[in-house]
Amino acid sequence: MTEQKTTDKDFIEQVVKMLVDNPEDVKVDRKIDEMGVLITLDVNAKDMGMVIGREGATAKALRTLLRVIGARNNARVNLKINEPEGSERAQRNSGEKREEKKEEKKSIDDVVYDINNL
């Protein structure tokens, strides 16, 4: 029965080590409390992009697989990915893009006028 309890931790550790460039920096911790199982993941700052994935797709997939493993063992399993020290987030310019899009919007009358004047 001990094997089943460590299956989720071993699984996430193996998968993440295959994804990253610095597998020696991967650290996985497992804690059990009244809310279920919490697996915390620490990786090298340079590997965060690979673990998170585009728009969080890789992290979401890892969490989904952990939920499946947990359901199989009648446990609720959650994954927390710790942001490493020294990591820098790129500044998003989504606010600027939204403002530009607002300025580019035209009314239906303007669009019809433009079409008629071609």
VENMOVEN-V377696 format. One record per pair of residues at least 24 apart in sequence whose ideal C-beta (glycine too) atoms are under 10 Angstrom apart, sorted by the first residue. I is the first residue (numbers start at 1). J is the second residue. If there is no record, write none. Layout:
[[I:J] [I:J]]
This chain:
[[1:73] [4:69] [4:72] [4:73] [4:74] [4:75] [5:30] [5:32] [5:37] [5:73] [5:75] [6:30] [7:69] [7:70] [7:72] [7:73] [7:77] [8:37] [8:39] [8:65] [8:66] [8:67] [8:68] [8:69] [8:70] [8:72] [8:73] [8:75] [8:77] [8:79] [9:37] [9:39] [9:41] [9:66] [9:69] [9:77] [11:39] [11:62] [11:65] [11:66] [11:69] [11:77] [12:39] [12:40] [12:41] [12:62] [12:63] [12:65] [12:66] [12:69] [12:77] [12:79] [13:39] [13:41] [15:51] [15:58] [15:61] [15:62] [15:65] [15:66] [16:41] [16:42] [16:43] [16:47] [16:50] [16:51] [16:58] [16:62] [16:81] [17:43] [19:43] [19:47] [19:50] [19:51] [19:53] [19:58] [19:62] [20:44] [20:46] [20:47] [20:48] [20:49] [20:50] [20:51] [21:46] [21:47] [21:50] [22:46] [22:47] [22:50] [23:47] [25:84] [26:51] [27:82] [28:79] [29:80] [29:82] [30:77] [31:80] [32:75] [32:77] [35:76] [35:78] [36:70] [36:75] [36:76] [36:77] [36:78] [37:66] [37:69] [37:70] [37:73] [37:75] [37:76] [37:77] [37:78] [37:79] [38:76] [38:77] [38:78] [38:79] [38:80] [39:63] [39:66] [39:70] [39:77] [39:78] [39:79] [39:80] [39:81] [40:78] [40:79] [40:80] [40:81] [40:82] [41:79] [41:80] [41:81] [41:82] [42:80] [42:81] [42:82] [42:83] [42:84] [42:85] [43:81] [43:82] [43:83] [43:84] [43:87] [44:84] [44:86] [44:87] [45:83] [45:84] [45:85] [45:86] [45:87] [45:88] [46:84] [46:86] [46:87] [47:84] [47:87] [48:81] [48:82] [48:83] [48:84] [48:87] [48:89] [49:87] [49:90] [51:81] [52:81] [52:83] [56:81]]
